[in-house]
Amino acid sequence: MNLKKLLLNGRVLLLLLVILVSIITIVSQGITYGLDISGGVEITAQLENPVDQSTMEEVRTSLETRLNTLGVKDITLEPWGDQIIKIRVANVTEEEANSIINTINRQGVFYAEFNGIIFATGADINRVDQVSYDPREGAWIVPFSISKEAAEKFAQLALGKVGYPVDIFLDPPVDSLLIVPQELYSLMSSGEFQFSSDAKPLPSRLKEAFNIDIVPYGNQSIEEIAKLARGKEKVILVEVNSDLESQLKNLGIKVEERELRAGETADDFVRRVLGLYGPYRLQEGLTTGEPHTELAISIGGSKEDITAMKQAQVVSVVLRSGSLPVKVFVEGVNYIPPTLGEQFKKQVLQAGLAALLVVGLVVYLHYRKVKIAVPVVLTSLSEVVAILGVAALIKWNLDLPSIAGIIAAIGTGVDQQIVITDELLGGIKVGKITKRSGILKRMGRAFFVIWASATTTIVAMSFLFRFFVGGLRGFAFTTILGVLIGILITRPAYAEIAKVLLSEKR
């Protein structure tokens, strides 16, 4: 009789409907986990200098466009203050994470230069085609087209200059002084980067086009280097005495270091330091004075060379999205392997089940009534299902702080269910449980406390959600969601269930 009475109660029916819909949503949509559970990477990117809100949004949008073009899923970019952007990407491998980092580090300033003269910039790029592999060249190709004006300028510069080098740059160190070992300077001045003896050597081309001075290191004094650095934006120490860095910084000079990577050849090292692609040998068909708008960047490697392919994709993305309004540097990287995330998922599930069992045990020990402990546990479990159902519906990434928010909401819910239970039991003790007026009065007192508590929790969590980033937002969101589901659905249903169960003969 009582079961039938419960099933016909509108509040209980609403709870059952919410549970059913939530289960269907979870099964059909699936739950999206954050990177600390599913695995992924958290990147802290720092802007070169503080910016206003509009510039920060421009940087965020540009980076988001780049990463979306890479095909990255489950990505969030959150500005933090006026100089930091937190980037979180779930479900990526370490190799994919490296491509993301390379993409972020690119400011994306494009230049095409010939014999010391810049003939095209990023503003001249009209179209970037799909990356493809050319077996004849043994390289990955990034085709793009430039404006008619840039093509005409190049045609005049290249007239009759067969075999000359054509340089393409992404983010060259403009207005800088490079201190390099003698062997690297010799390499940069060799035919490897010049091709034709009539063409200007690479150091000369860099000086004329970008005001980049290349100086071979020969134990010059700090004073001599500081004199050469006057009027330069920075000094870049390329595989030279690291003691120079601190000494130059003490003079107020901006200094950066570049070091050879394991397995990296000297010529590839030079290209990386300069942001250089090429140089490309000028073919006879391009020296007739006829404008050609179609150009390409090639990155050497086999068809199976994933690193070369990823590098070509990064270049393509940067060319498409254009340059950032301010330089961005990756300051910190936290990579979580998917296997570690799976362990977190199991631990969270075990901890959640243990928490529910402990709650049920504590409630039973307090009241010594199974018919109170079981509904409390089942109501709490229904709240978890409802929260997960909403999260699945809106594709909210559940990370560890979000799950902590669910547990916090459950804790708040148990407190409120105890308030309801105590009010009902108080009515029993004075013989009023069968009187409707007494029940309504006691439920009114209980729900006044519940609504007051819920209001303060929602206000506090709303502040966290609005003004903080990262895990705190996830914690705040699920806490608010749990409290709302509790006061609107589960708490009223529990009150109806408790009234029926506690009115039965003891």
Secondary structure as GFF3:
##gff-version 3
##sequence-region A 1 506
A	DSSP	alpha_helix	2	7	.	.	.	ID=ss1
A	DSSP	alpha_helix	10	29	.	.	.	ID=ss2
A	DSSP	alpha_helix	35	38	.	.	.	ID=ss3
A	DSSP	beta_strand	40	47	.	.	.	ID=ss4
A	DSSP	alpha_helix	53	69	.	.	.	ID=ss5
A	DSSP	beta_strand	75	80	.	.	.	ID=ss6
A	DSSP	beta_strand	84	90	.	.	.	ID=ss7
A	DSSP	alpha_helix	94	105	.	.	.	ID=ss8
A	DSSP	beta_strand	110	114	.	.	.	ID=ss9
A	DSSP	beta_strand	117	121	.	.	.	ID=ss10
A	DSSP	three_ten_helix	122	124	.	.	.	ID=ss11
A	DSSP	beta_strand	125	128	.	.	.	ID=ss12
A	DSSP	beta_strand	132	134	.	.	.	ID=ss13
A	DSSP	beta_strand	139	146	.	.	.	ID=ss14
A	DSSP	alpha_helix	148	158	.	.	.	ID=ss15
A	DSSP	beta_strand	165	170	.	.	.	ID=ss16
A	DSSP	beta_strand	176	180	.	.	.	ID=ss17
A	DSSP	alpha_helix	182	188	.	.	.	ID=ss18
A	DSSP	alpha_helix	202	210	.	.	.	ID=ss19
A	DSSP	beta_strand	213	216	.	.	.	ID=ss20
A	DSSP	alpha_helix	222	228	.	.	.	ID=ss21
A	DSSP	beta_strand	234	238	.	.	.	ID=ss22
A	DSSP	alpha_helix	243	250	.	.	.	ID=ss23
A	DSSP	beta_strand	255	258	.	.	.	ID=ss24
A	DSSP	alpha_helix	266	274	.	.	.	ID=ss25
A	DSSP	beta_strand	276	281	.	.	.	ID=ss26
A	DSSP	three_ten_helix	284	286	.	.	.	ID=ss27
A	DSSP	beta_strand	294	300	.	.	.	ID=ss28
A	DSSP	alpha_helix	306	321	.	.	.	ID=ss29
A	DSSP	beta_strand	328	336	.	.	.	ID=ss30
A	DSSP	alpha_helix	338	367	.	.	.	ID=ss31
A	DSSP	alpha_helix	370	394	.	.	.	ID=ss32
A	DSSP	alpha_helix	400	429	.	.	.	ID=ss33
A	DSSP	alpha_helix	436	467	.	.	.	ID=ss34
A	DSSP	alpha_helix	471	485	.	.	.	ID=ss35
A	DSSP	pi_helix	486	490	.	.	.	ID=ss36
A	DSSP	alpha_helix	491	503	.	.	.	ID=ss37
###
